[in-house]
């Protein structure tokens, strides 16, 4: 009997320990769910692209715009559409891309398009205290006040919270901004969404973006809204948690007025996001106690003093061309080409345009912003090589340019006399695909980077290599226009063969 009693005592202690551990784990899980609530954003690789191009947008999930901690699977997407002035189309090109959801779509016609995505709702069972803490952390004062005023959690040990997320952004297809159909005010019909009251493509730092917040198609008053900006080129991935975290610390908090309108002061240029949540009691018998709706909108603002045209030029996206590769003397060093694989897009900072000055004659050329012009200069250099135009290629090189490759260094004259003819021959012979051009501009200096894959046959030799390119550009001297290439660094390696 003593041994039996002792055994029961030990078993009871084990049960208590296991129960305590389970309770602790439950508490951790509930806390994690509360803390890890993430927004969902749509971030375009470029806000403008040439007619006939494929738009490419990342679905980002995190608490720090515009980073993404985990990829939303295609199976979670309830709706993905592009909304144009004349109609809408489903986006079927959905895939995982690292920690992002990737959306690709080729619009049928030029114009402005709203890209909209809704995620399937998910449900979470949590303690009443955890739900109250969730409302505090996520900034839902109206719901919290209603909970406390009406005693909606009194006597409840747990509640079921159902949440759904909706995201929108805008992309321009084609160069002719003035006559291109506008779609910025198209609604997606989601339970919660932002709708711009004026075309965001014209926004610059110092302006105010006016948006209307709709809940089930009606203006939502007194909603708490957050807005913030980060430097652009972020769609190209040129940011990190620390940088985005610093930007988040500078976010502003706003409220919608009686007509559901929120006015966002754009204190800085860059990539802007506006976000909100709306918490309501769920319909009886719906399987949940509370519904949480999340909505975001992403757009760009040009630098102050720079008024963007009604649409961008579309010049940022490289034009498909013959590949650019190494000289005949060095066939193993495959350089990036102006060609690109299907579905790849170029991205550059603030890919938009500056209209001609007031009083300029009709038809005066539209000047691109620095980053777009830098990307275009890089593309023109590759196009010149691919077409065999050595004079055009040399015209884009600064007089003191330095070209680095395979442990060697060449001046402009040395490159012209030695490797330029071979580079042209290689570019015309071997097919390649080039990835996005990523641009950063600091005053009169800019740098542009890209990667490529080169595959084919050159002078009886098989070529299969991965390449990387870094170009440093400087603004042209007084009396000239545009940018000149001051330094080029090419590197490459043989691609590993996939296992058989």
Protein Blocks (a to p, Z undefined) as FASTA:
>chain_A
ZZmmmmmmmmmmmmmmmmmmmmmmmmmmmmmmmmmpccdddddfbfbdcehiacdddddd
dfbdcbdfbdcdfklpmbdcdddfkbccddfbdcdehjaccdddddfbgcdddddddddd
ddddddfklmmmmmmmnopaklmmmmmmnopmgoiabdcddddddddddddedjblmlpc
cfklpcehiabdcddfbdfklpcehiacdddddeehiacehiacddddddddfknopacf
klmmmmmmmpccddddfkopacdddfbgcjddddddddddddehilpabdcddddddddd
ddehiacdfbdehlmpccddddddddfklmmlccddfbdcehiacddehiacddddehia
ehiacdddfklmmmmmmmmmmmmmmnopaklmmmmpcfkbccdeehiacdfklmmmmmmm
mmmmmmmmpccdddddddddehjaccdddddddeddeehiacddddddddddddddehia
cjddfbdcddddddddddZZ
